[in-house]
Amino acid sequence: MDSGATGARAKGTVAVVGGGVIGLSVARRAALDGWSVHVHRSDENGASWVAGGMLAPHSEGWPGEERLLRLGLASLALWNQEGPGAFLDGLPEAVVTARESLVVAVDRADAADLKTVGEWLAAQGHPVALTTAAREIEPLLAQGIRHGFRAETELAVDNRMLVDALVAECERLGVGWAPPVGKLAQVRADVVVIANGIDAPSLWPGLPIRPVKGEVLRLRWRRGCMPVPQRVIRARVHGRQVYLVPRHDGVVVGATQYEHGRDTAPAVTGVRELLDDACTVMPSLGEYEFAECAAGLRPMTPDGLPVVGRLDERTLVAGGHGRNGFLLAPWTAEAIVGELNGVPLAEADLVGAR
């Protein structure tokens, strides 16, 4: 096993269990901070490979989720930072695929829900500009879609490009790789960070993390088709939610969400609903190539908040991020390094380990 970065400046050894966006972000940040780091990871693609890559605390917000909103906004600010030491520093510019979200409604009931979210955001001190001319903002929307609001600070990233870039950054910093482990006793390091998604409870029984299935589609642009949208489109379609996330070669469509154990086989019903809803919102997508269908397992918690904090003197956890793993990756990395250095983040009381 490659033990990672070594040398006089190393503060100690850290083992990160999990090689998804959370584990890689933690490993990279710890290595930058002077720790000797290795990551236990599998060769199989996990939930980070099957994701939309939206960084959308406003447009995903809902009344009753005030703490998650505040956490998401704190992490979005880290995504939007520029200069040396920023989360995006050293990563390819092409990782970011959109720099705005447009949330729209298809019918009156959906518009009422959208208004509820807008009023709730305003009550939290984050007003959004409601519009009744959504097609003037995004002409590719279907005729009849008028109601919406813009979230101008939100981003979207290419999830797969980002994971690959974080791997490359970790290797540049001397982070080592190791096989998966089934018990904490197998891990040799001063500190262990559990960041292996739905498998976290197998290492620390009692962690309130469970798998929730979600299907995601990839539609590829073809010559002669209408162009790829320049912003994330989130829509409420007869009570269901669908999102369209730009990629350089097409659009990612997602995502269903339901309890189905560890089943990762895409279901006909879920795929059909996603395609129907996507084309209801943006009919031109019907001419795109149907490139991929996949399902992933999000690590969810009962209250929707991640479990980030210290479990004992040697063990930390960074799990339960649900649908917000990419959004919360920078904040989680900062929170874990704060714990490593004995200086917890001010926001840590929001999501301390239960």
Secondary structure, 3 states (H helix, E strand, C coil): CCCCCCCCCCCCEEEEECCCHHHHHHHHHHHHCCCEEEEECCCCCCHHHCCCCEECCCCCCCCCCHHHHHHHHHHHHHHHCCCCCCCCCCCCHHHEEECCEEEEECCHHHHHHHHHHHHHHHHCCCCCEEECCHHHHCCCCCCCCCCEEEECCCEEECHHHHHHHHHHHHHHCCCEEECCCCCHHHCCCCEEEECCHHHHHHHCCCCCCEEEEEEEEEEECCCCCCCCCCCEEEEEECCEEEEEEEECCEEEEECCCECCCCCCCCCHHHHHHHHHHHHHHCHHHHHCEEEEEEEEEEEECCCCCCEEEECCCCEEEEECCHHHHHHHHHHHHHHHHHHHCCCCCHHHHHCCCC
